Amino acid sequence: MAGSHIPTSAHHTSVDTCPLTLVSSVESGLSERLAGHVDGHLATFAEHMREGLLAASTAVGLEVMAELMDAEVTALAGPKGKHDADRATTRHGTEAGSVTLGGRRVPVRRPRVRTVGDDASEVPLESYTTLAAADLLAEGIVARMLAGISTRRYPVALEPVGSDVEQAAQATSKSAVSRRFVAATAERLAALHARRLDDQRWLIVYLDGFGFADHTLVGALGVTLDGTKVPLGVVEGSTENAAVCTRLVADLAARGLDATRGILFVVDGGKAIAKAVDDVYGTLAVTQRCRRHKERNVTDHLPEDERPLVRRKLRQAWAKPSAAEAKADLEALARSLARKRPGAAASLREGLTETLTVTRLGVTGTLLKTLASTNPVESMIEIVRDHAHRVKHWSSGDMALRWAAAGMTAAQAQFRRVKGHRQLPELARALERAVGYQPTQADVAHAATA
């Protein structure tokens, strides 16, 4: 409001309607109209503080909401009680409605406006439509369930919004919460797979398979030119299943993931993912095999007492700035393992060259650590698992995908730019050289002004 501040709950502004959210959604003229009522709102806030901060904010929110709707009606139909022969709309009483407050549906009286004339029709109020949107409740349900609140405990886990509101609020049943959560997470999964990818310069795509809820999923995390991390997609199926992995990578390409200027695909230890990238992108595929996965795969073939030495030699080789020297050291290590530990030697040789892609690109320092493993996408996966750890019964792969998509979307809010993001312009140029891209005049002009 103009020149004033109304206290709100810092923990609920993302999922619950509060006064500041309401005011920010209307034109500045309405906030000026409300400015004269600040003292009254503060009095209401103070009166309800004994029931909690959210209850106080809710009480003020209901008052502000009523004034916003009244202001919109006045803007449409003119001042109440003043005749205007030229008016195109007129007031038409009120009717029962409901809005979302504090994770509940709360009944309100909604003013009505209709056009005049023989073909009179209802005029929707933007303020009410915004506040009554069902997705506000869905957002609250998803946020709370991802935080570990079950459908059974959802109603009792809601914070108090004031005795008057509590008595009037519609009951939120276990089945209703479940239906809304299923619908909301299905929408998130659909939105994740419908998002166009041709509006960004993507430098890096992490692909990793992970066990989740008795299912195996494969997830994709993209990184833009400025280092922003964005979940790109998720499918159900083993990382050793070439058809599943190809479906994910092909979907990314179909949605606009263009590798013409070079994209670094950082993949886990599964052969199928690396093959899928190669099958879809061909000679444009620039693939880095995760060194941590490779290290585990090799040492898993060794007795415990032999693992520290081999692990140290692997890391020493990968630390060398020369890809040729690093490759020579790794091949020498494979030969030394071949006679006594043939399984470890074979594991090391498989995809050995692709563990050195970032070295060949000239990546160093902090960015090298970021790109040498799938840690960024694994961090996202851990957030997904944390959100779902209280779920005991998983009915289907679709349920796992919906929870994963909702968790990935929630994880994005916690993301920071990748470590070493200031080195990304150098990586972009190295990738263009690697795929033989010739910059256009537009590219040169853009680079000069960036």
VOPAGU-2260 file (C-alpha; in pm, 1 decimal, decimal comma):
REM VOPAGU-2260
SITE   aa  ch    i         X         Y         Z
SITE  MET   A    0       0,0       0,0       0,0
SITE  ALA   A    1     115,6     349,3     -70,9
SITE  GLY   A    2     353,6     461,0     198,7
SITE  SER   A    3     255,0     183,5     440,8
SITE  HIS   A    4     347,8    -168,3     545,3
SITE  ILE   A    5     118,8    -444,2     663,5
SITE  PRO   A    6     289,8    -733,3     848,3
SITE  THR   A    7     262,8   -1071,0     678,2
SITE  SER   A    8     371,8   -1426,6     749,6
SITE  ALA   A    9     716,2   -1475,7     602,7
SITE  HIS   A   10     655,3   -1850,0     579,1
SITE  HIS   A   11     333,2   -1844,9     383,6
SITE  THR   A   12     358,6   -1579,2     116,4
SITE  SER   A   13     438,4   -1840,2    -151,8
SITE  VAL   A   14     130,3   -2056,4     -95,7
SITE  ASP   A   15    -120,3   -1848,8     101,7
SITE  THR   A   16    -294,4   -1527,1      11,7
SITE  CYS   A   17    -169,6   -1234,9     223,2
SITE  PRO   A   18    -233,2    -859,1     212,9
SITE  LEU   A   19      85,2    -765,6      30,5
SITE  THR   A   20      23,0   -1032,9    -233,6
SITE  LEU   A   21    -326,9    -898,6    -288,7
SITE  VAL   A   22    -216,7    -538,5    -319,5
SITE  SER   A   23      66,5    -620,4    -559,9
SITE  SER   A   24    -181,3    -786,5    -796,3
SITE  VAL   A   25    -391,4    -475,5    -859,6
SITE  GLU   A   26    -333,6    -135,8   -1015,1
SITE  SER   A   27    -168,2     141,5    -820,5
SITE  GLY   A   28    -497,2     335,5    -810,9
SITE  LEU   A   29    -650,2      68,5    -589,3
SITE  SER   A   30    -358,6      80,3    -347,1
SITE  GLU   A   31    -411,9     454,9    -317,2
SITE  ARG   A   32    -778,1     394,2    -241,6
SITE  LEU   A   33    -682,4     154,3      37,4
SITE  ALA   A   34    -417,8     381,8     188,8
SITE  GLY   A   35    -676,1     561,7     400,3
SITE  HIS   A   36    -777,9     234,2     565,3
SITE  VAL   A   37    -434,9     134,7     694,0
SITE  ASP   A   38    -511,6     222,8    1056,6
SITE  GLY   A   39    -819,5       3,3    1051,2
SITE  HIS   A   40    -626,5    -289,2     901,7
SITE  LEU   A   41    -355,4    -256,5    1163,2
SITE  ALA   A   42    -618,5    -260,7    1433,5
SITE  THR   A   43    -761,7    -581,7    1292,2
SITE  PHE   A   44    -413,3    -727,0    1271,0
SITE  ALA   A   45    -342,4    -647,1    1635,0
SITE  GLU   A   46    -678,7    -788,9    1745,2
SITE  HIS   A   47    -605,1   -1127,5    1587,4
SITE  MET   A   48    -237,3   -1152,3    1684,3
SITE  ARG   A   49    -327,5   -1358,3    1990,2
SITE  GLU   A   50    -434,6   -1638,0    1753,2
SITE  GLY   A   51    -108,5   -1629,6    1561,0
SITE  LEU   A   52      64,6   -1435,6    1285,4
SITE  LEU   A   53    -110,4   -1620,5    1002,6
SITE  ALA   A   54    -449,0   -1566,8    1168,2
SITE  ALA   A   55    -379,7   -1193,5    1193,2
SITE  SER   A   56    -263,7   -1176,1     831,6
SITE  THR   A   57    -569,8   -1372,8     720,3
SITE  ALA   A   58    -807,7   -1138,8     898,5
SITE  VAL   A   59    -647,5    -839,1     731,6
SITE  GLY   A   60    -639,8   -1026,2     401,9
SITE  LEU   A   61   -1017,4   -1078,4     409,1
SITE  GLU   A   62   -1071,7    -707,9     473,6
SITE  VAL   A   63    -833,7    -601,5     197,3
SITE  MET   A   64    -987,1    -854,6     -42,0
SITE  ALA   A   65   -1335,5    -711,8      18,3
SITE  GLU   A   66   -1207,1    -360,8     -48,8
SITE  LEU   A   67   -1029,0    -467,8    -365,8
SITE  MET   A   68   -1346,4    -625,6    -502,4
SITE  ASP   A   69   -1547,7    -317,6    -403,4
SITE  ALA   A   70   -1293,6     -92,0    -574,8
SITE  GLU   A   71   -1311,6    -302,0    -891,6
SITE  VAL   A   72   -1693,2    -293,3    -888,4
SITE  THR   A   73   -1682,7      86,2    -852,0
SITE  ALA   A   74   -1436,9     110,8   -1142,3
SITE  LEU   A   75   -1669,8     -97,8   -1360,2
SITE  ALA   A   76   -2015,3      22,5   -1256,0
SITE  GLY   A   77   -1949,1     360,8   -1097,7
SITE  PRO   A   78   -2011,5     481,2    -740,6
SITE  LYS   A   79   -2293,1     308,2    -557,4
SITE  GLY   A   80   -2621,7     503,5    -550,9
SITE  LYS   A   81   -2529,5     746,3    -829,5
SITE  HIS   A   82   -2734,9     711,0   -1145,5
SITE  ASP   A   83   -2549,3     716,2   -1478,1
SITE  ALA   A   84   -2762,1     675,9   -1789,3
SITE  ASP   A   85   -2457,8     602,6   -2004,5
SITE  ARG   A   86   -2310,3     327,4   -1790,0
SITE  ALA   A   87   -2242,6      -3,0   -1967,4
SITE  THR   A   88   -2247,6    -215,9   -1652,8
SITE  THR   A   89   -2445,8    -223,0   -1331,9
SITE  ARG   A   90   -2421,3    -376,4    -986,2
SITE  HIS   A   91   -2615,8    -699,0    -943,1
SITE  GLY   A   92   -2604,5    -786,3    -574,9
SITE  THR   A   93   -2380,1   -1057,5    -431,6
SITE  GLU   A   94   -2357,9   -1433,8    -424,7
SITE  ALA   A   95   -2171,2   -1702,1    -232,4
SITE  GLY   A   96   -1811,7   -1766,4    -331,1
SITE  SER   A   97   -1489,7   -1895,5    -180,3
SITE  VAL   A   98   -1118,1   -1810,3    -180,5
SITE  THR   A   99    -801,6   -1984,6     -65,0
SITE  LEU   A  100    -655,9   -1865,8     265,0
SITE  GLY   A  101    -418,3   -2059,0     487,9
SITE  GLY   A  102    -448,9   -2375,8     278,9
SITE  ARG   A  103    -831,5   -2379,8     312,4
SITE  ARG   A  104   -1129,8   -2281,6     105,3
SITE  VAL   A  105   -1297,2   -1995,2     292,0
SITE  PRO   A  106   -1651,4   -1877,7     202,3
SITE  VAL   A  107   -1696,7   -1511,1     107,9
SITE  ARG   A  108   -1967,3   -1295,1     -46,4
SITE  ARG   A  109   -1876,3   -1211,5    -402,4
SITE  PRO   A  110   -2019,0    -890,8    -555,2
SITE  ARG   A  111   -2169,7    -924,6    -901,8
SITE  VAL   A  112   -2157,9    -693,5   -1202,0
SITE  ARG   A  113   -2360,9    -734,4   -1521,2
SITE  THR   A  114   -2375,9    -553,8   -1851,4
SITE  VAL   A  115   -2691,7    -353,3   -1925,2
SITE  GLY   A  116   -2934,0    -414,6   -2210,5
SITE  ASP   A  117   -3134,7    -704,3   -2347,0
SITE  ASP   A  118   -2829,5    -927,2   -2384,8
SITE  ALA   A  119   -2700,3    -861,6   -2033,0
SITE  SER   A  120   -2422,5   -1093,4   -1917,9
SITE  GLU   A  121   -2204,9   -1145,5   -1611,8
SITE  VAL   A  122   -1882,8    -942,2   -1592,8
SITE  PRO   A  123   -1609,6   -1142,0   -1414,5
SITE  LEU   A  124   -1415,5    -961,2   -1143,2
SITE  GLU   A  125   -1042,3    -999,7   -1194,7
SITE  SER   A  126    -973,8    -957,6    -823,1
SITE  TYR   A  127   -1209,3   -1239,9    -726,0
SITE  THR   A  128   -1099,9   -1467,0   -1010,7
SITE  THR   A  129    -737,9   -1434,0    -900,0
SITE  LEU   A  130    -812,3   -1499,5    -534,2
SITE  ALA   A  131   -1050,3   -1788,8    -602,8
SITE  ALA   A  132    -815,0   -1973,3    -838,7
SITE  ALA   A  133    -803,7   -2342,5    -747,8
SITE  ASP   A  134    -430,9   -2360,8    -813,2
SITE  LEU   A  135    -366,7   -2147,9    -503,5
SITE  LEU   A  136    -498,8   -2434,3    -291,3
SITE  ALA   A  137    -314,7   -2689,7    -504,3
SITE  GLU   A  138      12,7   -2500,7    -451,1
SITE  GLY   A  139     -39,4   -2512,4     -76,4
SITE  ILE   A  140    -119,8   -2883,2     -80,2
SITE  VAL   A  141     184,2   -2970,8    -293,1
SITE  ALA   A  142     417,0   -2760,5     -78,7
SITE  ARG   A  143     294,3   -2918,8     244,2
SITE  MET   A  144     297,2   -3276,4     114,6
SITE  LEU   A  145     646,8   -3235,2     -28,0
SITE  ALA   A  146     742,9   -3113,2     318,7
SITE  GLY   A  147     630,0   -3449,7     457,7
SITE  ILE   A  148     269,1   -3390,3     563,5
SITE  SER   A  149      47,1   -3687,4     476,7
SITE  THR   A  150    -304,6   -3660,4     334,6
SITE  ARG   A  151    -435,4   -3796,6     666,3
SITE  ARG   A  152    -263,6   -3524,8     869,8
SITE  TYR   A  153    -311,6   -3238,8     622,6
SITE  PRO   A  154    -618,2   -3077,9     788,5
SITE  VAL   A  155    -473,7   -3086,2    1141,3
SITE  ALA   A  156    -129,5   -2971,2    1022,4
SITE  LEU   A  157    -258,1   -2639,3     889,8
SITE  GLU   A  158    -165,8   -2334,7    1091,5
SITE  PRO   A  159    -456,4   -2154,5    1261,8
SITE  VAL   A  160    -612,5   -1876,0    1058,9
SITE  GLY   A  161    -849,4   -1747,8    1328,3
SITE  SER   A  162   -1151,8   -1899,5    1496,3
SITE  ASP   A  163   -1404,6   -1718,1    1276,6
SITE  VAL   A  164   -1236,1   -1835,6     957,2
SITE  GLU   A  165   -1184,7   -2187,2    1093,9
SITE  GLN   A  166   -1557,4   -2226,4    1166,0
SITE  ALA   A  167   -1660,0   -2101,7     823,1
SITE  ALA   A  168   -1388,5   -2278,5     621,7
SITE  GLN   A  169   -1480,9   -2579,6     415,9
SITE  ALA   A  170   -1345,9   -2910,2     545,6
SITE  THR   A  171   -1050,4   -3046,6     350,5
SITE  SER   A  172   -1091,0   -3423,5     341,5
SITE  LYS   A  173    -813,4   -3677,2     296,9
SITE  SER   A  174    -953,2   -3782,5     -39,9
SITE  ALA   A  175    -988,3   -3421,6    -158,5
SITE  VAL   A  176    -627,9   -3346,7     -65,4
SITE  SER   A  177    -514,6   -3662,4    -243,6
SITE  ARG   A  178    -708,0   -3579,0    -560,9
SITE  ARG   A  179    -573,0   -3224,9    -571,1
SITE  PHE   A  180    -217,7   -3344,6    -511,0
SITE  VAL   A  181    -240,8   -3605,5    -787,9
SITE  ALA   A  182    -380,0   -3347,2   -1029,7
SITE  ALA   A  183    -123,3   -3082,9    -933,4
SITE  THR   A  184     175,3   -3318,0    -961,0
SITE  ALA   A  185      44,4   -3451,3   -1292,6
SITE  GLU   A  186      39,0   -3091,9   -1416,9
SITE  ARG   A  187     399,2   -3043,9   -1304,2
SITE  LEU   A  188     507,7   -3358,3   -1485,7
SITE  ALA   A  189     327,4   -3248,4   -1801,7
SITE  ALA   A  190     472,5   -2896,2   -1776,0
SITE  LEU   A  191     823,4   -3036,2   -1727,7
SITE  HIS   A  192     795,6   -3239,6   -2046,6
SITE  ALA   A  193     622,8   -2964,6   -2244,1
SITE  ARG   A  194     875,9   -2689,3   -2172,9
SITE  ARG   A  195    1041,9   -2558,0   -2486,4
SITE  LEU   A  196    1421,5   -2557,7   -2479,3
SITE  ASP   A  197    1496,0   -2344,8   -2783,8
SITE  ASP   A  198    1481,2   -2017,3   -2590,1
SITE  GLN   A  199    1816,1   -2063,1   -2412,8
SITE  ARG   A  200    2179,3   -2128,7   -2493,1
SITE  TRP   A  201    2233,1   -2458,7   -2310,6
SITE  LEU   A  202    2596,5   -2538,3   -2235,6
SITE  ILE   A  203    2569,3   -2844,8   -2014,1
SITE  VAL   A  204    2320,5   -3127,7   -1970,3
SITE  TYR   A  205    2362,5   -3374,0   -1684,0
SITE  LEU   A  206    2200,0   -3717,1   -1729,5
SITE  ASP   A  207    2183,5   -3963,5   -1443,0
SITE  GLY   A  208    1987,9   -4272,5   -1348,8
SITE  PHE   A  209    1864,9   -4315,2    -992,9
SITE  GLY   A  210    1658,5   -4551,1    -783,9
SITE  PHE   A  211    1340,5   -4391,6    -654,6
SITE  ALA   A  212    1043,3   -4552,8    -484,7
SITE  ASP   A  213    1122,6   -4905,1    -607,2
SITE  HIS   A  214    1153,3   -4767,4    -958,7
SITE  THR   A  215    1451,9   -4664,1   -1167,1
SITE  LEU   A  216    1429,6   -4317,5   -1318,8
SITE  VAL   A  217    1659,1   -4122,1   -1548,8
SITE  GLY   A  218    1668,3   -3746,5   -1496,1
SITE  ALA   A  219    1809,3   -3454,6   -1692,6
SITE  LEU   A  220    1939,1   -3123,5   -1557,1
SITE  GLY   A  221    2039,8   -2839,7   -1789,6
SITE  VAL   A  222    2274,2   -2545,0   -1735,7
SITE  THR   A  223    2239,5   -2220,4   -1929,5
SITE  LEU   A  224    2510,8   -1983,3   -2044,6
SITE  ASP   A  225    2492,0   -1784,1   -1719,5
SITE  GLY   A  226    2515,6   -2096,3   -1501,2
SITE  THR   A  227    2147,6   -2132,2   -1411,5
SITE  LYS   A  228    2041,6   -2491,8   -1341,4
SITE  VAL   A  229    1704,8   -2607,7   -1478,1
SITE  PRO   A  230    1536,4   -2951,4   -1452,7
SITE  LEU   A  231    1470,2   -3070,3   -1808,5
SITE  GLY   A  232    1296,0   -3406,2   -1784,3
SITE  VAL   A  233    1258,5   -3745,6   -1621,6
SITE  VAL   A  234    1159,4   -4090,8   -1748,9
SITE  GLU   A  235    1107,3   -4426,3   -1586,7
SITE  GLY   A  236    1339,0   -4712,9   -1678,1
SITE  SER   A  237    1682,6   -4854,2   -1621,4
SITE  THR   A  238    1995,1   -4662,2   -1717,2
SITE  GLU   A  239    2097,7   -4979,9   -1899,1
SITE  ASN   A  240    1781,7   -4964,4   -2111,5
SITE  ALA   A  241    1883,5   -4797,6   -2436,6
SITE  ALA   A  242    1523,9   -4741,5   -2551,2
SITE  VAL   A  243    1432,6   -4554,7   -2232,1
SITE  CYS   A  244    1744,1   -4336,9   -2238,3
SITE  THR   A  245    1701,3   -4262,2   -2607,3
SITE  ARG   A  246    1340,2   -4161,2   -2541,3
SITE  LEU   A  247    1455,6   -3902,3   -2286,2
SITE  VAL   A  248    1736,3   -3760,1   -2501,8
SITE  ALA   A  249    1520,6   -3760,1   -2816,4
SITE  ASP   A  250    1248,8   -3573,4   -2626,0
SITE  LEU   A  251    1501,9   -3306,9   -2525,5
SITE  ALA   A  252    1603,9   -3268,2   -2889,1
SITE  ALA   A  253    1239,9   -3251,8   -3002,2
SITE  ARG   A  254    1173,2   -2970,5   -2753,8
SITE  GLY   A  255    1454,9   -2762,9   -2896,8
SITE  LEU   A  256    1777,0   -2871,2   -2726,0
SITE  ASP   A  257    2008,0   -2772,4   -3010,4
SITE  ALA   A  258    2367,6   -2897,0   -3003,4
SITE  THR   A  259    2479,0   -2712,5   -3317,4
SITE  ARG   A  260    2701,9   -2483,1   -3111,2
SITE  GLY   A  261    2804,2   -2763,2   -2878,0
SITE  ILE   A  262    2658,0   -2901,6   -2556,0
SITE  LEU   A  263    2857,6   -3090,2   -2296,9
SITE  PHE   A  264    2661,6   -3399,0   -2188,4
SITE  VAL   A  265    2783,9   -3517,5   -1848,2
SITE  VAL   A  266    2656,5   -3873,8   -1802,8
SITE  ASP   A  267    2668,3   -4138,9   -1534,0
SITE  GLY   A  268    2836,9   -4478,0   -1571,9
SITE  GLY   A  269    2553,7   -4637,7   -1770,0
SITE  LYS   A  270    2642,4   -4731,3   -2126,2
SITE  ALA   A  271    2288,6   -4675,7   -2246,9
SITE  ILE   A  272    2284,5   -4303,1   -2165,4
SITE  ALA   A  273    2611,4   -4238,4   -2347,9
SITE  LYS   A  274    2481,9   -4439,0   -2644,4
SITE  ALA   A  275    2153,5   -4248,3   -2643,9
SITE  VAL   A  276    2335,9   -3915,0   -2662,1
SITE  ASP   A  277    2550,5   -4044,1   -2947,3
SITE  ASP   A  278    2250,6   -4187,7   -3134,9
SITE  VAL   A  279    2048,1   -3866,0   -3110,2
SITE  TYR   A  280    2320,8   -3604,5   -3159,9
SITE  GLY   A  281    2580,1   -3797,5   -3362,1
SITE  THR   A  282    2900,7   -3604,7   -3427,9
SITE  LEU   A  283    2768,3   -3308,3   -3228,6
SITE  ALA   A  284    2768,8   -3515,1   -2909,0
SITE  VAL   A  285    3037,9   -3394,7   -2667,5
SITE  THR   A  286    3021,8   -3641,2   -2379,7
SITE  GLN   A  287    3195,1   -3642,8   -2042,2
SITE  ARG   A  288    3169,7   -3963,1   -1839,6
SITE  CYS   A  289    3135,0   -3901,9   -1467,3
SITE  ARG   A  290    3470,6   -3969,5   -1304,6
SITE  ARG   A  291    3313,6   -4055,1    -969,0
SITE  HIS   A  292    3097,5   -4321,7   -1131,4
SITE  LYS   A  293    3397,8   -4457,6   -1320,2
SITE  GLU   A  294    3603,9   -4465,7   -1002,1
SITE  ARG   A  295    3335,2   -4662,2    -819,5
SITE  ASN   A  296    3286,4   -4900,2   -1110,7
SITE  VAL   A  297    3658,7   -4980,0   -1123,9
SITE  THR   A  298    3716,3   -5013,1    -750,6
SITE  ASP   A  299    3406,4   -5229,9    -707,5
SITE  HIS   A  300    3603,0   -5501,9    -888,6
SITE  LEU   A  301    3884,6   -5482,3    -632,0
SITE  PRO   A  302    3936,8   -5611,7    -278,9
SITE  GLU   A  303    3910,0   -5342,4     -11,0
SITE  ASP   A  304    4284,2   -5329,5      53,2
SITE  GLU   A  305    4366,8   -5257,2    -313,8
SITE  ARG   A  306    4113,0   -4979,7    -364,0
SITE  PRO   A  307    4296,7   -4681,4    -205,5
SITE  LEU   A  308    4601,4   -4717,8    -434,0
SITE  VAL   A  309    4397,2   -4754,6    -752,2
SITE  ARG   A  310    4171,2   -4466,7    -650,2
SITE  ARG   A  311    4474,9   -4245,6    -594,3
SITE  LYS   A  312    4624,1   -4334,6    -933,8
SITE  LEU   A  313    4295,6   -4260,0   -1109,0
SITE  ARG   A  314    4269,8   -3918,1    -950,0
SITE  GLN   A  315    4633,4   -3836,2   -1019,7
SITE  ALA   A  316    4583,8   -3917,5   -1386,8
SITE  TRP   A  317    4264,9   -3710,4   -1414,3
SITE  ALA   A  318    4435,7   -3415,9   -1243,1
SITE  LYS   A  319    4692,0   -3380,2   -1523,8
SITE  PRO   A  320    4634,6   -3079,7   -1753,2
SITE  SER   A  321    4736,4   -3278,9   -2061,6
SITE  ALA   A  322    4469,9   -3518,0   -2191,2
SITE  ALA   A  323    4736,7   -3722,1   -2371,9
SITE  GLU   A  324    4940,9   -3772,0   -2054,1
SITE  ALA   A  325    4631,3   -3851,5   -1851,4
SITE  LYS   A  326    4520,3   -4109,9   -2106,5
SITE  ALA   A  327    4865,8   -4270,8   -2108,9
SITE  ASP   A  328    4860,3   -4301,8   -1729,4
SITE  LEU   A  329    4511,1   -4452,4   -1728,3
SITE  GLU   A  330    4601,2   -4703,9   -1996,9
SITE  ALA   A  331    4913,4   -4799,0   -1802,4
SITE  LEU   A  332    4698,6   -4852,0   -1492,8
SITE  ALA   A  333    4459,9   -5072,7   -1693,6
SITE  ARG   A  334    4752,8   -5285,8   -1815,5
SITE  SER   A  335    4883,2   -5328,1   -1460,5
SITE  LEU   A  336    4538,4   -5448,9   -1350,3
SITE  ALA   A  337    4467,8   -5672,4   -1648,3
SITE  ARG   A  338    4637,6   -5994,8   -1534,2
SITE  LYS   A  339    4525,8   -6007,5   -1171,0
SITE  ARG   A  340    4208,3   -5793,6   -1185,5
SITE  PRO   A  341    4072,6   -5822,7   -1542,0
SITE  GLY   A  342    3727,8   -5698,8   -1440,7
SITE  ALA   A  343    3869,4   -5374,0   -1305,1
SITE  ALA   A  344    4086,9   -5331,9   -1616,2
SITE  ALA   A  345    3791,0   -5382,8   -1849,1
SITE  SER   A  346    3580,1   -5136,4   -1650,3
SITE  LEU   A  347    3855,4   -4873,6   -1669,5
SITE  ARG   A  348    3903,8   -4915,8   -2044,5
SITE  GLU   A  349    3530,1   -4887,3   -2116,6
SITE  GLY   A  350    3462,7   -4518,4   -2183,9
SITE  LEU   A  351    3815,3   -4419,4   -2072,5
SITE  THR   A  352    3851,0   -4151,8   -2340,4
SITE  GLU   A  353    3522,1   -3989,5   -2242,2
SITE  THR   A  354    3643,9   -3937,5   -1885,1
SITE  LEU   A  355    3895,6   -3691,1   -2032,1
SITE  THR   A  356    3660,7   -3477,1   -2242,7
SITE  VAL   A  357    3671,3   -3178,0   -2006,5
SITE  THR   A  358    4051,5   -3196,1   -2000,7
SITE  ARG   A  359    4062,2   -3186,6   -2380,8
SITE  LEU   A  360    3828,2   -2886,0   -2375,1
SITE  GLY   A  361    4078,2   -2702,2   -2155,5
SITE  VAL   A  362    3849,1   -2674,6   -1853,4
SITE  THR   A  363    4036,0   -2600,3   -1530,9
SITE  GLY   A  364    3983,3   -2485,6   -1173,4
SITE  THR   A  365    3642,6   -2481,5   -1008,3
SITE  LEU   A  366    3450,7   -2547,4   -1329,2
SITE  LEU   A  367    3653,8   -2864,5   -1384,9
SITE  LYS   A  368    3523,7   -3005,4   -1055,7
SITE  THR   A  369    3168,7   -2911,3   -1156,9
SITE  LEU   A  370    3190,6   -3084,0   -1494,1
SITE  ALA   A  371    3394,2   -3393,1   -1406,4
SITE  SER   A  372    3104,0   -3561,2   -1228,9
SITE  THR   A  373    2724,8   -3576,3   -1218,2
SITE  ASN   A  374    2719,7   -3423,8    -867,9
SITE  PRO   A  375    2487,7   -3132,7    -965,0
SITE  VAL   A  376    2210,5   -3362,5   -1087,8
SITE  GLU   A  377    2271,0   -3598,9    -794,4
SITE  SER   A  378    2216,5   -3306,3    -557,2
SITE  MET   A  379    1880,6   -3245,6    -724,2
SITE  ILE   A  380    1796,0   -3615,2    -689,9
SITE  GLU   A  381    1871,1   -3605,1    -317,1
SITE  ILE   A  382    1625,2   -3318,3    -276,6
SITE  VAL   A  383    1363,9   -3523,9    -464,4
SITE  ARG   A  384    1425,4   -3822,4    -237,0
SITE  ASP   A  385    1409,8   -3605,5      73,2
SITE  HIS   A  386    1066,5   -3474,8     -27,0
SITE  ALA   A  387     932,9   -3828,4     -74,4
SITE  HIS   A  388    1101,2   -4011,7     212,2
SITE  ARG   A  389     780,8   -4035,2     418,9
SITE  VAL   A  390     580,0   -4205,1     143,5
SITE  LYS   A  391     538,4   -4573,9     230,9
SITE  HIS   A  392     324,9   -4707,8     -53,3
SITE  TRP   A  393     404,2   -4646,4    -418,3
SITE  SER   A  394     122,2   -4764,8    -640,6
SITE  SER   A  395     280,9   -4718,5    -982,7
SITE  GLY   A  396     561,5   -4581,5   -1193,5
SITE  ASP   A  397     336,2   -4287,6   -1278,6
SITE  MET   A  398     319,6   -4197,1    -910,9
SITE  ALA   A  399     700,7   -4207,1    -889,4
SITE  LEU   A  400     728,5   -3983,1   -1195,9
SITE  ARG   A  401     477,2   -3732,6   -1057,7
SITE  TRP   A  402     656,5   -3708,6    -724,0
SITE  ALA   A  403     992,1   -3680,3    -899,6
SITE  ALA   A  404     866,3   -3399,2   -1124,7
SITE  ALA   A  405     717,4   -3212,7    -826,6
SITE  GLY   A  406    1039,3   -3260,3    -631,1
SITE  MET   A  407    1254,0   -3141,7    -922,3
SITE  THR   A  408    1038,2   -2831,0    -958,0
SITE  ALA   A  409    1067,1   -2763,2    -585,5
SITE  ALA   A  410    1443,2   -2824,8    -597,0
SITE  GLN   A  411    1486,4   -2556,0    -861,0
SITE  ALA   A  412    1388,5   -2294,5    -603,6
SITE  GLN   A  413    1693,6   -2399,7    -399,7
SITE  PHE   A  414    1940,2   -2396,3    -688,8
SITE  ARG   A  415    2234,5   -2164,0    -710,8
SITE  ARG   A  416    2436,6   -2110,6   -1021,9
SITE  VAL   A  417    2692,8   -2379,7   -1088,6
SITE  LYS   A  418    3030,8   -2337,6    -926,2
SITE  GLY   A  419    3276,8   -2187,8   -1172,5
SITE  HIS   A  420    3002,3   -2015,8   -1375,0
SITE  ARG   A  421    3233,5   -1727,7   -1460,7
SITE  GLN   A  422    3432,9   -1971,8   -1675,3
SITE  LEU   A  423    3129,9   -2072,1   -1882,0
SITE  PRO   A  424    3197,4   -1828,3   -2171,1
SITE  GLU   A  425    3533,0   -2003,6   -2218,0
SITE  LEU   A  426    3355,6   -2339,0   -2217,4
SITE  ALA   A  427    3110,0   -2208,7   -2477,9
SITE  ARG   A  428    3394,9   -2116,6   -2712,2
SITE  ALA   A  429    3567,7   -2450,8   -2652,0
SITE  LEU   A  430    3247,2   -2639,8   -2735,1
SITE  GLU   A  431    3202,7   -2441,4   -3056,7
SITE  ARG   A  432    3555,1   -2534,6   -3158,1
SITE  ALA   A  433    3494,6   -2898,9   -3066,4
SITE  VAL   A  434    3191,8   -2930,7   -3298,1
SITE  GLY   A  435    3335,6   -2708,8   -3571,5
SITE  TYR   A  436    3079,1   -2432,1   -3533,2
SITE  GLN   A  437    3143,6   -2117,4   -3734,3
SITE  PRO   A  438    3010,6   -1807,0   -3552,8
SITE  THR   A  439    2767,0   -1597,3   -3755,1
SITE  GLN   A  440    2776,9   -1218,9   -3776,5
SITE  ALA   A  441    2488,0   -1209,3   -3527,4
SITE  ASP   A  442    2694,1   -1419,6   -3284,2
SITE  VAL   A  443    2991,0   -1186,3   -3316,5
SITE  ALA   A  444    2771,6    -877,2   -3267,1
SITE  HIS   A  445    2604,1   -1031,7   -2963,5
SITE  ALA   A  446    2938,6   -1125,5   -2810,9
SITE  ALA   A  447    3067,2    -770,7   -2863,6
SITE  THR   A  448    2773,8    -618,9   -2673,9
SITE  ALA   A  449    2756,1    -881,3   -2398,7
